[in-house]
Amino acid sequence: MKAKVHVTLKRGVLDPQGKAIAHALHTLGFNGVEDVRAGKFIEVELKSTDEASARKELDAMCTKLLANTVIEDYSIELVA
């Protein structure tokens, strides 16, 4: 089973990388961009075939290593 994990900064947390990307996009003429938030995308291949146990294991991975839950949110997408 494959999992896709998206990690982003929580709303209200300053995102200097997102601001730099937004500025660069404006410089390139993309003036319709109002805001950019940068994050991480992580793919994990699991041996598990049970969705519930896979999600529980991934949640533990996120809280222990993949995301800093004080300032970051994460979402998990399972792909069969």
N, CA, C and O atoms as a Maestro MAE file, in Angstrom:
{
 s_m_m2io_version
 :::
 2.0.0
}

f_m_ct {
 s_m_title
 :::
 protein
 m_atom[320] {
  # First column is atom index #
  i_m_mmod_type
  r_m_x_coord
  r_m_y_coord
  r_m_z_coord
  i_m_residue_number
  s_m_chain_name
  s_m_pdb_residue_name
  s_m_pdb_atom_name
  i_m_atomic_number
  :::
  1 25 0.852 -1.169 0.000 1 A "MET " " N  " 7
  2 3 0.000 0.000 0.000 1 A "MET " " CA " 6
  3 2 0.899 1.234 0.000 1 A "MET " " C  " 6
  4 15 1.911 1.275 0.700 1 A "MET " " O  " 8
  5 25 0.522 2.230 -0.787 2 A "LYS " " N  " 7
  6 3 1.285 3.468 -0.865 2 A "LYS " " CA " 6
  7 2 0.512 4.577 -0.153 2 A "LYS " " C  " 6
  8 15 -0.715 4.658 -0.227 2 A "LYS " " O  " 8
  9 25 1.265 5.419 0.532 3 A "ALA " " N  " 7
  10 3 0.663 6.559 1.219 3 A "ALA " " CA " 6
  11 2 1.328 7.837 0.743 3 A "ALA " " C  " 6
  12 15 2.530 7.885 0.485 3 A "ALA " " O  " 8
  13 25 0.499 8.878 0.635 4 A "LYS " " N  " 7
  14 3 0.997 10.203 0.309 4 A "LYS " " CA " 6
  15 2 0.740 11.082 1.524 4 A "LYS " " C  " 6
  16 15 -0.395 11.207 1.983 4 A "LYS " " O  " 8
  17 25 1.793 11.684 2.036 5 A "VAL " " N  " 7
  18 3 1.699 12.530 3.217 5 A "VAL " " CA " 6
  19 2 2.050 13.962 2.816 5 A "VAL " " C  " 6
  20 15 3.115 14.215 2.252 5 A "VAL " " O  " 8
  21 25 1.159 14.880 3.109 6 A "HIS " " N  " 7
  22 3 1.378 16.301 2.851 6 A "HIS " " CA " 6
  23 2 1.549 17.002 4.191 6 A "HIS " " C  " 6
  24 15 0.699 16.887 5.074 6 A "HIS " " O  " 8
  25 25 2.656 17.731 4.336 7 A "VAL " " N  " 7
  26 3 2.945 18.461 5.570 7 A "VAL " " CA " 6
  27 2 3.029 19.947 5.226 7 A "VAL " " C  " 6
  28 15 3.796 20.347 4.351 7 A "VAL " " O  " 8
  29 25 2.238 20.754 5.917 8 A "THR " " N  " 7
  30 3 2.234 22.198 5.678 8 A "THR " " CA " 6
  31 2 2.277 22.938 7.001 8 A "THR " " C  " 6
  32 15 1.891 22.413 8.045 8 A "THR " " O  " 8
  33 25 2.755 24.167 6.930 9 A "LEU " " N  " 7
  34 3 2.744 25.006 8.130 9 A "LEU " " CA " 6
  35 2 1.308 25.353 8.495 9 A "LEU " " C  " 6
  36 15 0.466 25.553 7.619 9 A "LEU " " O  " 8
  37 25 1.038 25.421 9.788 10 A "LYS " " N  " 7
  38 3 -0.292 25.806 10.247 10 A "LYS " " CA " 6
  39 2 -0.552 27.260 9.876 10 A "LYS " " C  " 6
  40 15 0.371 28.067 9.773 10 A "LYS " " O  " 8
  41 25 -1.835 27.577 9.677 11 A "ARG " " N  " 7
  42 3 -2.216 28.974 9.432 11 A "ARG " " CA " 6
  43 2 -1.741 29.810 10.615 11 A "ARG " " C  " 6
  44 15 -1.836 29.379 11.764 11 A "ARG " " O  " 8
  45 25 -1.244 30.971 10.338 12 A "GLY " " N  " 7
  46 3 -0.753 31.841 11.395 12 A "GLY " " CA " 6
  47 2 0.738 31.714 11.623 12 A "GLY " " C  " 6
  48 15 1.343 32.598 12.231 12 A "GLY " " O  " 8
  49 25 1.351 30.624 11.146 13 A "VAL " " N  " 7
  50 3 2.801 30.455 11.259 13 A "VAL " " CA " 6
  51 2 3.430 31.108 10.030 13 A "VAL " " C  " 6
  52 15 3.037 30.821 8.899 13 A "VAL " " O  " 8
  53 25 4.404 31.982 10.255 14 A "LEU " " N  " 7
  54 3 5.059 32.657 9.148 14 A "LEU " " CA " 6
  55 2 5.728 31.647 8.225 14 A "LEU " " C  " 6
  56 15 6.326 30.671 8.680 14 A "LEU " " O  " 8
  57 25 5.616 31.896 6.910 15 A "ASP " " N  " 7
  58 3 6.171 30.994 5.902 15 A "ASP " " CA " 6
  59 2 7.108 31.775 4.981 15 A "ASP " " C  " 6
  60 15 6.694 32.200 3.902 15 A "ASP " " O  " 8
  61 25 8.372 31.970 5.394 16 A "PRO " " N  " 7
  62 3 9.295 32.754 4.577 16 A "PRO " " CA " 6
  63 2 9.557 32.127 3.204 16 A "PRO " " C  " 6
  64 15 9.750 32.849 2.226 16 A "PRO " " O  " 8
  65 25 9.565 30.815 3.122 17 A "GLN " " N  " 7
  66 3 9.762 30.154 1.829 17 A "GLN " " CA " 6
  67 2 8.581 30.442 0.903 17 A "GLN " " C  " 6
  68 15 8.776 30.715 -0.282 17 A "GLN " " O  " 8
  69 25 7.383 30.385 1.421 18 A "GLY " " N  " 7
  70 3 6.197 30.705 0.634 18 A "GLY " " CA " 6
  71 2 6.215 32.145 0.160 18 A "GLY " " C  " 6
  72 15 5.850 32.432 -0.980 18 A "GLY " " O  " 8
  73 25 6.645 33.064 1.042 19 A "LYS " " N  " 7
  74 3 6.742 34.475 0.671 19 A "LYS " " CA " 6
  75 2 7.763 34.675 -0.442 19 A "LYS " " C  " 6
  76 15 7.531 35.460 -1.361 19 A "LYS " " O  " 8
  77 25 8.894 33.970 -0.368 20 A "ALA " " N  " 7
  78 3 9.929 34.076 -1.404 20 A "ALA " " CA " 6
  79 2 9.410 33.548 -2.741 20 A "ALA " " C  " 6
  80 15 9.691 34.131 -3.789 20 A "ALA " " O  " 8
  81 25 8.664 32.464 -2.711 21 A "ILE " " N  " 7
  82 3 8.087 31.904 -3.932 21 A "ILE " " CA " 6
  83 2 7.074 32.877 -4.528 21 A "ILE " " C  " 6
  84 15 7.061 33.103 -5.738 21 A "ILE " " O  " 8
  85 25 6.226 33.452 -3.676 22 A "ALA " " N  " 7
  86 3 5.233 34.412 -4.155 22 A "ALA " " CA " 6
  87 2 5.917 35.615 -4.797 22 A "ALA " " C  " 6
  88 15 5.489 36.086 -5.851 22 A "ALA " " O  " 8
  89 25 6.972 36.111 -4.167 23 A "HIS " " N  " 7
  90 3 7.712 37.243 -4.722 23 A "HIS " " CA " 6
  91 2 8.313 36.890 -6.084 23 A "HIS " " C  " 6
  92 15 8.234 37.682 -7.023 23 A "HIS " " O  " 8
  93 25 8.912 35.701 -6.189 24 A "ALA " " N  " 7
  94 3 9.504 35.266 -7.456 24 A "ALA " " CA " 6
  95 2 8.438 35.136 -8.545 24 A "ALA " " C  " 6
  96 15 8.673 35.506 -9.695 24 A "ALA " " O  " 8
  97 25 7.279 34.615 -8.185 25 A "LEU " " N  " 7
  98 3 6.189 34.489 -9.160 25 A "LEU " " CA " 6
  99 2 5.724 35.861 -9.644 25 A "LEU " " C  " 6
  100 15 5.446 36.043 -10.830 25 A "LEU " " O  " 8
  101 25 5.640 36.815 -8.736 26 A "HIS " " N  " 7
  102 3 5.269 38.185 -9.123 26 A "HIS " " CA " 6
  103 2 6.315 38.771 -10.066 26 A "HIS " " C  " 6
  104 15 5.978 39.431 -11.049 26 A "HIS " " O  " 8
  105 25 7.598 38.523 -9.753 27 A "THR " " N  " 7
  106 3 8.689 39.002 -10.597 27 A "THR " " CA " 6
  107 2 8.595 38.424 -12.009 27 A "THR " " C  " 6
  108 15 8.960 39.083 -12.983 27 A "THR " " O  " 8
  109 25 8.105 37.192 -12.108 28 A "LEU " " N  " 7
  110 3 7.953 36.532 -13.417 28 A "LEU " " CA " 6
  111 2 6.662 36.926 -14.125 28 A "LEU " " C  " 6
  112 15 6.376 36.434 -15.217 28 A "LEU " " O  " 8
  113 25 5.888 37.805 -13.512 29 A "GLY " " N  " 7
  114 3 4.688 38.303 -14.161 29 A "GLY " " CA " 6
  115 2 3.397 37.615 -13.760 29 A "GLY " " C  " 6
  116 15 2.350 37.889 -14.345 29 A "GLY " " O  " 8
  117 25 3.445 36.744 -12.796 30 A "PHE " " N  " 7
  118 3 2.241 36.063 -12.312 30 A "PHE " " CA " 6
  119 2 1.608 36.903 -11.203 30 A "PHE " " C  " 6
  120 15 1.687 36.560 -10.024 30 A "PHE " " O  " 8
  121 25 0.990 37.990 -11.598 31 A "ASN " " N  " 7
  122 3 0.478 38.963 -10.635 31 A "ASN " " CA " 6
  123 2 -0.828 38.540 -9.971 31 A "ASN " " C  " 6
  124 15 -1.270 39.199 -9.029 31 A "ASN " " O  " 8
  125 25 -1.448 37.478 -10.427 32 A "GLY " " N  " 7
  126 3 -2.686 37.005 -9.832 32 A "GLY " " CA " 6
  127 2 -2.468 36.182 -8.567 32 A "GLY " " C  " 6
  128 15 -3.434 35.802 -7.906 32 A "GLY " " O  " 8
  129 25 -1.219 35.902 -8.223 33 A "VAL " " N  " 7
  130 3 -0.910 35.107 -7.027 33 A "VAL " " CA " 6
  131 2 -1.063 35.988 -5.794 33 A "VAL " " C  " 6
  132 15 -0.392 37.013 -5.672 33 A "VAL " " O  " 8
  133 25 -1.938 35.592 -4.889 34 A "GLU " " N  " 7
  134 3 -2.150 36.352 -3.660 34 A "GLU " " CA " 6
  135 2 -1.297 35.854 -2.507 34 A "GLU " " C  " 6
  136 15 -0.797 36.651 -1.712 34 A "GLU " " O  " 8
  137 25 -1.128 34.534 -2.410 35 A "ASP " " N  " 7
  138 3 -0.374 33.969 -1.291 35 A "ASP " " CA " 6
  139 2 0.143 32.598 -1.693 35 A "ASP " " C  " 6
  140 15 -0.477 31.906 -2.500 35 A "ASP " " O  " 8
  141 25 1.271 32.210 -1.133 36 A "VAL " " N  " 7
  142 3 1.851 30.887 -1.373 36 A "VAL " " CA " 6
  143 2 2.242 30.304 -0.023 36 A "VAL " " C  " 6
  144 15 2.847 30.987 0.804 36 A "VAL " " O  " 8
  145 25 1.900 29.053 0.197 37 A "ARG " " N  " 7
  146 3 2.325 28.322 1.396 37 A "ARG " " CA " 6
  147 2 3.121 27.120 0.906 37 A "ARG " " C  " 6
  148 15 2.613 26.332 0.109 37 A "ARG " " O  " 8
  149 25 4.344 26.967 1.363 38 A "ALA " " N  " 7
  150 3 5.201 25.857 0.961 38 A "ALA " " CA " 6
  151 2 5.092 24.735 1.987 38 A "ALA " " C  " 6
  152 15 4.781 24.974 3.154 38 A "ALA " " O  " 8
  153 25 5.348 23.519 1.543 39 A "GLY " " N  " 7
  154 3 5.282 22.376 2.448 39 A "GLY " " CA " 6
  155 2 6.132 21.227 1.955 39 A "GLY " " C  " 6
  156 15 7.009 21.398 1.108 39 A "GLY " " O  " 8
  157 25 5.861 20.056 2.495 40 A "LYS " " N  " 7
  158 3 6.597 18.846 2.120 40 A "LYS " " CA " 6
  159 2 5.608 17.800 1.618 40 A "LYS " " C  " 6
  160 15 4.467 17.728 2.075 40 A "LYS " " O  " 8
  161 25 6.069 16.996 0.671 41 A "PHE " " N  " 7
  162 3 5.303 15.855 0.171 41 A "PHE " " CA " 6
  163 2 6.175 14.629 0.351 41 A "PHE " " C  " 6
  164 15 7.318 14.604 -0.103 41 A "PHE " " O  " 8
  165 25 5.637 13.604 1.017 42 A "ILE " " N  " 7
  166 3 6.394 12.391 1.317 42 A "ILE " " CA " 6
  167 2 5.577 11.189 0.870 42 A "ILE " " C  " 6
  168 15 4.410 11.059 1.239 42 A "ILE " " O  " 8
  169 25 6.186 10.302 0.073 43 A "GLU " " N  " 7
  170 3 5.536 9.042 -0.306 43 A "GLU " " CA " 6
  171 2 6.127 7.925 0.527 43 A "GLU " " C  " 6
  172 15 7.345 7.818 0.672 43 A "GLU " " O  " 8
  173 25 5.258 7.097 1.070 44 A "VAL " " N  " 7
  174 3 5.694 5.974 1.904 44 A "VAL " " CA " 6
  175 2 5.058 4.705 1.356 44 A "VAL " " C  " 6
  176 15 3.844 4.654 1.160 44 A "VAL " " O  " 8
  177 25 5.862 3.688 1.109 45 A "GLU " " N  " 7
  178 3 5.373 2.387 0.670 45 A "GLU " " CA " 6
  179 2 5.317 1.487 1.904 45 A "GLU " " C  " 6
  180 15 6.318 1.293 2.593 45 A "GLU " " O  " 8
  181 25 4.131 0.943 2.169 46 A "LEU " " N  " 7
  182 3 3.913 0.118 3.362 46 A "LEU " " CA " 6
  183 2 3.651 -1.335 2.998 46 A "LEU " " C  " 6
  184 15 3.093 -1.623 1.940 46 A "LEU " " O  " 8
  185 25 4.052 -2.243 3.867 47 A "LYS " " N  " 7
  186 3 3.739 -3.664 3.683 47 A "LYS " " CA " 6
  187 2 2.280 -3.958 4.000 47 A "LYS " " C  " 6
  188 15 1.677 -4.869 3.433 47 A "LYS " " O  " 8
  189 25 1.731 -3.180 4.904 48 A "SER " " N  " 7
  190 3 0.369 -3.400 5.370 48 A "SER " " CA " 6
  191 2 -0.648 -3.315 4.233 48 A "SER " " C  " 6
  192 15 -0.516 -2.495 3.324 48 A "SER " " O  " 8
  193 25 -1.660 -4.176 4.301 49 A "THR " " N  " 7
  194 3 -2.763 -4.115 3.335 49 A "THR " " CA " 6
  195 2 -4.061 -3.677 4.016 49 A "THR " " C  " 6
  196 15 -5.080 -3.471 3.357 49 A "THR " " O  " 8
  197 25 -4.011 -3.537 5.341 50 A "ASP " " N  " 7
  198 3 -5.177 -3.098 6.107 50 A "ASP " " CA " 6
  199 2 -5.148 -1.583 6.247 50 A "ASP " " C  " 6
  200 15 -4.198 -1.028 6.799 50 A "ASP " " O  " 8
  201 25 -6.180 -0.913 5.752 51 A "GLU " " N  " 7
  202 3 -6.214 0.538 5.739 51 A "GLU " " CA " 6
  203 2 -6.157 1.142 7.135 51 A "GLU " " C  " 6
  204 15 -5.451 2.125 7.357 51 A "GLU " " O  " 8
  205 25 -6.886 0.568 8.066 52 A "ALA " " N  " 7
  206 3 -6.933 1.116 9.428 52 A "ALA " " CA " 6
  207 2 -5.567 1.042 10.110 52 A "ALA " " C  " 6
  208 15 -5.133 2.012 10.732 52 A "ALA " " O  " 8
  209 25 -4.893 -0.092 9.998 53 A "SER " " N  " 7
  210 3 -3.580 -0.227 10.642 53 A "SER " " CA " 6
  211 2 -2.539 0.628 9.924 53 A "SER " " C  " 6
  212 15 -1.640 1.174 10.564 53 A "SER " " O  " 8
  213 25 -2.650 0.750 8.603 54 A "ALA " " N  " 7
  214 3 -1.726 1.598 7.852 54 A "ALA " " CA " 6
  215 2 -1.882 3.051 8.274 54 A "ALA " " C  " 6
  216 15 -0.892 3.750 8.491 54 A "ALA " " O  " 8
  217 25 -3.122 3.500 8.390 55 A "ARG " " N  " 7
  218 3 -3.376 4.886 8.781 55 A "ARG " " CA " 6
  219 2 -2.854 5.148 10.205 55 A "ARG " " C  " 6
  220 15 -2.304 6.215 10.477 55 A "ARG " " O  " 8
  221 25 -3.028 4.180 11.104 56 A "LYS " " N  " 7
  222 3 -2.546 4.329 12.477 56 A "LYS " " CA " 6
  223 2 -1.014 4.417 12.503 56 A "LYS " " C  " 6
  224 15 -0.440 5.236 13.221 56 A "LYS " " O  " 8
  225 25 -0.371 3.564 11.711 57 A "GLU " " N  " 7
  226 3 1.090 3.564 11.643 57 A "GLU " " CA " 6
  227 2 1.606 4.886 11.040 57 A "GLU " " C  " 6
  228 15 2.581 5.456 11.532 57 A "GLU " " O  " 8
  229 25 0.959 5.356 9.996 58 A "LEU " " N  " 7
  230 3 1.357 6.615 9.370 58 A "LEU " " CA " 6
  231 2 1.153 7.800 10.302 58 A "LEU " " C  " 6
  232 15 1.974 8.717 10.332 58 A "LEU " " O  " 8
  233 25 0.070 7.785 11.058 59 A "ASP " " N  " 7
  234 3 -0.173 8.842 12.026 59 A "ASP " " CA " 6
  235 2 0.963 8.891 13.051 59 A "ASP " " C  " 6
  236 15 1.419 9.972 13.423 59 A "ASP " " O  " 8
  237 25 1.412 7.737 13.499 60 A "ALA " " N  " 7
  238 3 2.527 7.673 14.443 60 A "ALA " " CA " 6
  239 2 3.810 8.197 13.799 60 A "ALA " " C  " 6
  240 15 4.584 8.905 14.444 60 A "ALA " " O  " 8
  241 25 4.037 7.852 12.531 61 A "MET " " N  " 7
  242 3 5.224 8.352 11.819 61 A "MET " " CA " 6
  243 2 5.207 9.874 11.736 61 A "MET " " C  " 6
  244 15 6.227 10.534 11.932 61 A "MET " " O  " 8
  245 25 4.038 10.412 11.444 62 A "CYS " " N  " 7
  246 3 3.911 11.864 11.305 62 A "CYS " " CA " 6
  247 2 4.148 12.578 12.620 62 A "CYS " " C  " 6
  248 15 4.860 13.582 12.659 62 A "CYS " " O  " 8
  249 25 3.565 12.076 13.698 63 A "THR " " N  " 7
  250 3 3.704 12.761 14.983 63 A "THR " " CA " 6
  251 2 5.096 12.594 15.586 63 A "THR " " C  " 6
  252 15 5.538 13.441 16.362 63 A "THR " " O  " 8
  253 25 5.797 11.504 15.234 64 A "LYS " " N  " 7
  254 3 7.122 11.255 15.804 64 A "LYS " " CA " 6
  255 2 8.266 11.810 14.958 64 A "LYS " " C  " 6
  256 15 9.325 12.134 15.495 64 A "LYS " " O  " 8
  257 25 8.065 11.927 13.625 65 A "LEU " " N  " 7
  258 3 9.198 12.310 12.786 65 A "LEU " " CA " 6
  259 2 8.853 13.232 11.615 65 A "LEU " " C  " 6
  260 15 9.518 14.248 11.413 65 A "LEU " " O  " 8
  261 25 7.835 12.892 10.855 66 A "LEU " " N  " 7
  262 3 7.606 13.566 9.577 66 A "LEU " " CA " 6
  263 2 7.085 15.000 9.712 66 A "LEU " " C  " 6
  264 15 7.328 15.825 8.832 66 A "LEU " " O  " 8
  265 25 6.381 15.302 10.785 67 A "ALA " " N  " 7
  266 3 5.827 16.643 10.970 67 A "ALA " " CA " 6
  267 2 6.114 17.148 12.376 67 A "ALA " " C  " 6
  268 15 6.110 16.383 13.340 67 A "ALA " " O  " 8
  269 25 6.359 18.427 12.473 68 A "ASN " " N  " 7
  270 3 6.474 19.084 13.776 68 A "ASN " " CA " 6
  271 2 5.074 19.584 14.105 68 A "ASN " " C  " 6
  272 15 4.681 20.664 13.663 68 A "ASN " " O  " 8
  273 25 4.331 18.818 14.865 69 A "THR " " N  " 7
  274 3 2.907 19.104 15.081 69 A "THR " " CA " 6
  275 2 2.643 20.384 15.863 69 A "THR " " C  " 6
  276 15 1.493 20.806 15.980 69 A "THR " " O  " 8
  277 25 3.680 21.003 16.397 70 A "VAL " " N  " 7
  278 3 3.500 22.287 17.066 70 A "VAL " " CA " 6
  279 2 3.216 23.374 16.024 70 A "VAL " " C  " 6
  280 15 2.386 24.255 16.248 70 A "VAL " " O  " 8
  281 25 3.910 23.304 14.887 71 A "ILE " " N  " 7
  282 3 3.755 24.347 13.866 71 A "ILE " " CA " 6
  283 2 3.273 23.825 12.513 71 A "ILE " " C  " 6
  284 15 3.034 24.615 11.599 71 A "ILE " " O  " 8
  285 25 3.127 22.499 12.373 72 A "GLU " " N  " 7
  286 3 2.753 21.930 11.087 72 A "GLU " " CA " 6
  287 2 1.509 21.053 11.196 72 A "GLU " " C  " 6
  288 15 1.274 20.399 12.212 72 A "GLU " " O  " 8
  289 25 0.720 21.056 10.125 73 A "ASP " " N  " 7
  290 3 -0.396 20.134 9.957 73 A "ASP " " CA " 6
  291 2 0.019 19.086 8.932 73 A "ASP " " C  " 6
  292 15 0.910 19.322 8.117 73 A "ASP " " O  " 8
  293 25 -0.629 17.934 8.980 74 A "TYR " " N  " 7
  294 3 -0.366 16.921 7.971 74 A "TYR " " CA " 6
  295 2 -1.664 16.250 7.555 74 A "TYR " " C  " 6
  296 15 -2.639 16.209 8.305 74 A "TYR " " O  " 8
  297 25 -1.646 15.727 6.341 75 A "SER " " N  " 7
  298 3 -2.763 14.935 5.854 75 A "SER " " CA " 6
  299 2 -2.206 13.679 5.208 75 A "SER " " C  " 6
  300 15 -1.110 13.677 4.648 75 A "SER " " O  " 8
  301 25 -2.983 12.614 5.299 76 A "ILE " " N  " 7
  302 3 -2.569 11.304 4.791 76 A "ILE " " CA " 6
  303 2 -3.564 10.848 3.741 76 A "ILE " " C  " 6
  304 15 -4.776 10.883 3.955 76 A "ILE " " O  " 8
  305 25 -3.036 10.419 2.608 77 A "GLU " " N  " 7
  306 3 -3.860 9.849 1.544 77 A "GLU " " CA " 6
  307 2 -3.338 8.445 1.242 77 A "GLU " " C  " 6
  308 15 -2.172 8.275 0.886 77 A "GLU " " O  " 8
  309 25 -4.197 7.451 1.385 78 A "LEU " " N  " 7
  310 3 -3.807 6.081 1.077 78 A "LEU " " CA " 6
  311 2 -4.189 5.740 -0.351 78 A "LEU " " C  " 6
  312 15 -5.287 6.056 -0.809 78 A "LEU " " O  " 8
  313 25 -3.266 5.091 -1.045 79 A "VAL " " N  " 7
  314 3 -3.497 4.672 -2.426 79 A "VAL " " CA " 6
  315 2 -3.314 3.166 -2.473 79 A "VAL " " C  " 6
  316 15 -2.240 2.650 -2.162 79 A "VAL " " O  " 8
  317 25 -4.372 2.463 -2.864 80 A "ALA " " N  " 7
  318 3 -4.304 0.988 -2.889 80 A "ALA " " CA " 6
  319 2 -3.443 0.496 -4.025 80 A "ALA " " C  " 6
  320 15 -3.276 -0.711 -4.195 80 A "ALA " " O  " 8
  :::
 }
 m_bond[319] {
  # First column is bond index #
  i_m_from
  i_m_to
  i_m_order
  :::
  1 1 2 1
  2 2 3 1
  3 3 4 2
  4 3 5 1
  5 5 6 1
  6 6 7 1
  7 7 8 2
  8 7 9 1
  9 9 10 1
  10 10 11 1
  11 11 12 2
  12 11 13 1
  13 13 14 1
  14 14 15 1
  15 15 16 2
  16 15 17 1
  17 17 18 1
  18 18 19 1
  19 19 20 2
  20 19 21 1
  21 21 22 1
  22 22 23 1
  23 23 24 2
  24 23 25 1
  25 25 26 1
  26 26 27 1
  27 27 28 2
  28 27 29 1
  29 29 30 1
  30 30 31 1
  31 31 32 2
  32 31 33 1
  33 33 34 1
  34 34 35 1
  35 35 36 2
  36 35 37 1
  37 37 38 1
  38 38 39 1
  39 39 40 2
  40 39 41 1
  41 41 42 1
  42 42 43 1
  43 43 44 2
  44 43 45 1
  45 45 46 1
  46 46 47 1
  47 47 48 2
  48 47 49 1
  49 49 50 1
  50 50 51 1
  51 51 52 2
  52 51 53 1
  53 53 54 1
  54 54 55 1
  55 55 56 2
  56 55 57 1
  57 57 58 1
  58 58 59 1
  59 59 60 2
  60 59 61 1
  61 61 62 1
  62 62 63 1
  63 63 64 2
  64 63 65 1
  65 65 66 1
  66 66 67 1
  67 67 68 2
  68 67 69 1
  69 69 70 1
  70 70 71 1
  71 71 72 2
  72 71 73 1
  73 73 74 1
  74 74 75 1
  75 75 76 2
  76 75 77 1
  77 77 78 1
  78 78 79 1
  79 79 80 2
  80 79 81 1
  81 81 82 1
  82 82 83 1
  83 83 84 2
  84 83 85 1
  85 85 86 1
  86 86 87 1
  87 87 88 2
  88 87 89 1
  89 89 90 1
  90 90 91 1
  91 91 92 2
  92 91 93 1
  93 93 94 1
  94 94 95 1
  95 95 96 2
  96 95 97 1
  97 97 98 1
  98 98 99 1
  99 99 100 2
  100 99 101 1
  101 101 102 1
  102 102 103 1
  103 103 104 2
  104 103 105 1
  105 105 106 1
  106 106 107 1
  107 107 108 2
  108 107 109 1
  109 109 110 1
  110 110 111 1
  111 111 112 2
  112 111 113 1
  113 113 114 1
  114 114 115 1
  115 115 116 2
  116 115 117 1
  117 117 118 1
  118 118 119 1
  119 119 120 2
  120 119 121 1
  121 121 122 1
  122 122 123 1
  123 123 124 2
  124 123 125 1
  125 125 126 1
  126 126 127 1
  127 127 128 2
  128 127 129 1
  129 129 130 1
  130 130 131 1
  131 131 132 2
  132 131 133 1
  133 133 134 1
  134 134 135 1
  135 135 136 2
  136 135 137 1
  137 137 138 1
  138 138 139 1
  139 139 140 2
  140 139 141 1
  141 141 142 1
  142 142 143 1
  143 143 144 2
  144 143 145 1
  145 145 146 1
  146 146 147 1
  147 147 148 2
  148 147 149 1
  149 149 150 1
  150 150 151 1
  151 151 152 2
  152 151 153 1
  153 153 154 1
  154 154 155 1
  155 155 156 2
  156 155 157 1
  157 157 158 1
  158 158 159 1
  159 159 160 2
  160 159 161 1
  161 161 162 1
  162 162 163 1
  163 163 164 2
  164 163 165 1
  165 165 166 1
  166 166 167 1
  167 167 168 2
  168 167 169 1
  169 169 170 1
  170 170 171 1
  171 171 172 2
  172 171 173 1
  173 173 174 1
  174 174 175 1
  175 175 176 2
  176 175 177 1
  177 177 178 1
  178 178 179 1
  179 179 180 2
  180 179 181 1
  181 181 182 1
  182 182 183 1
  183 183 184 2
  184 183 185 1
  185 185 186 1
  186 186 187 1
  187 187 188 2
  188 187 189 1
  189 189 190 1
  190 190 191 1
  191 191 192 2
  192 191 193 1
  193 193 194 1
  194 194 195 1
  195 195 196 2
  196 195 197 1
  197 197 198 1
  198 198 199 1
  199 199 200 2
  200 199 201 1
  201 201 202 1
  202 202 203 1
  203 203 204 2
  204 203 205 1
  205 205 206 1
  206 206 207 1
  207 207 208 2
  208 207 209 1
  209 209 210 1
  210 210 211 1
  211 211 212 2
  212 211 213 1
  213 213 214 1
  214 214 215 1
  215 215 216 2
  216 215 217 1
  217 217 218 1
  218 218 219 1
  219 219 220 2
  220 219 221 1
  221 221 222 1
  222 222 223 1
  223 223 224 2
  224 223 225 1
  225 225 226 1
  226 226 227 1
  227 227 228 2
  228 227 229 1
  229 229 230 1
  230 230 231 1
  231 231 232 2
  232 231 233 1
  233 233 234 1
  234 234 235 1
  235 235 236 2
  236 235 237 1
  237 237 238 1
  238 238 239 1
  239 239 240 2
  240 239 241 1
  241 241 242 1
  242 242 243 1
  243 243 244 2
  244 243 245 1
  245 245 246 1
  246 246 247 1
  247 247 248 2
  248 247 249 1
  249 249 250 1
  250 250 251 1
  251 251 252 2
  252 251 253 1
  253 253 254 1
  254 254 255 1
  255 255 256 2
  256 255 257 1
  257 257 258 1
  258 258 259 1
  259 259 260 2
  260 259 261 1
  261 261 262 1
  262 262 263 1
  263 263 264 2
  264 263 265 1
  265 265 266 1
  266 266 267 1
  267 267 268 2
  268 267 269 1
  269 269 270 1
  270 270 271 1
  271 271 272 2
  272 271 273 1
  273 273 274 1
  274 274 275 1
  275 275 276 2
  276 275 277 1
  277 277 278 1
  278 278 279 1
  279 279 280 2
  280 279 281 1
  281 281 282 1
  282 282 283 1
  283 283 284 2
  284 283 285 1
  285 285 286 1
  286 286 287 1
  287 287 288 2
  288 287 289 1
  289 289 290 1
  290 290 291 1
  291 291 292 2
  292 291 293 1
  293 293 294 1
  294 294 295 1
  295 295 296 2
  296 295 297 1
  297 297 298 1
  298 298 299 1
  299 299 300 2
  300 299 301 1
  301 301 302 1
  302 302 303 1
  303 303 304 2
  304 303 305 1
  305 305 306 1
  306 306 307 1
  307 307 308 2
  308 307 309 1
  309 309 310 1
  310 310 311 1
  311 311 312 2
  312 311 313 1
  313 313 314 1
  314 314 315 1
  315 315 316 2
  316 315 317 1
  317 317 318 1
  318 318 319 1
  319 319 320 2
  :::
 }
}
